[in-house]
């Protein structure tokens, strides 16, 4: 019985911690909901440009010793 109670308490604390993390994440990403379609399109264009630049630069990069890209 004591083992079941300890597990219950441990799980309750984990759920409490999960709720805190969810609230923090929601607060940190709230600004995304305020973006306009134009803002999102601009961000996507900028991201695409950066990805293309990284891909171009990747051809000049040395191989990693462990073979990972």
C-alpha positions as CSV (number, residue, x, y, z in Angstrom):
1,X,0.0,0.0,0.0
2,X,2.8,2.4,0.9
3,X,4.4,1.7,-2.5
4,X,1.2,2.7,-4.3
5,X,0.9,5.9,-2.3
6,X,4.5,6.8,-3.0
7,X,3.9,6.3,-6.7
8,X,0.8,8.4,-6.5
9,X,2.6,11.2,-4.9
10,X,5.5,11.0,-7.4
11,X,3.1,11.1,-10.3
12,X,1.2,14.0,-8.8
13,X,4.4,16.0,-8.6
14,X,5.4,15.1,-12.2
15,X,2.0,16.3,-13.4
16,X,2.4,19.5,-11.4
17,X,5.8,20.0,-13.0
18,X,4.3,19.3,-16.5
19,X,1.6,21.9,-15.9
20,X,4.3,24.5,-15.0
21,X,6.3,23.7,-18.2
22,X,3.1,23.9,-20.3
23,X,2.2,27.3,-18.8
24,X,5.8,28.6,-19.4
25,X,5.8,27.4,-23.0
26,X,2.4,29.0,-23.6
27,X,3.6,32.3,-22.2
28,X,6.8,32.2,-24.3
29,X,5.1,31.5,-27.5
30,X,2.0,33.7,-27.1
31,X,3.5,36.4,-29.4
32,X,3.3,33.9,-32.3
33,X,-0.5,34.1,-32.2
34,X,-0.3,37.8,-32.7
35,X,1.6,37.6,-36.0
36,X,-0.2,38.6,-39.2
37,X,-0.1,36.6,-42.3
38,X,2.3,39.1,-43.8
39,X,4.6,38.6,-40.8
40,X,4.5,34.9,-41.2
41,X,5.2,35.1,-44.9
42,X,8.2,37.4,-44.3
43,X,9.6,35.0,-41.6
44,X,9.1,32.0,-43.9
45,X,11.0,33.9,-46.7
46,X,13.8,34.7,-44.4
47,X,14.0,31.2,-43.1
48,X,14.1,29.8,-46.7
49,X,17.0,32.1,-47.5
50,X,18.9,31.0,-44.5
51,X,18.4,27.4,-45.2
52,X,19.6,27.9,-48.8
53,X,22.7,29.7,-47.5
54,X,23.5,26.9,-45.1
55,X,23.0,24.3,-47.8
56,X,25.4,26.2,-50.1
57,X,28.0,26.6,-47.4
58,X,27.6,22.9,-46.4
59,X,29.3,21.8,-49.6
60,X,32.5,23.6,-48.4
61,X,32.4,22.1,-44.9
62,X,34.8,19.4,-43.9
63,X,33.5,16.0,-43.1
64,X,32.8,15.2,-39.5
65,X,35.2,12.5,-38.1
66,X,32.3,10.3,-37.0
67,X,30.7,10.5,-40.4
68,X,27.6,12.5,-39.3
69,X,26.4,15.2,-41.6
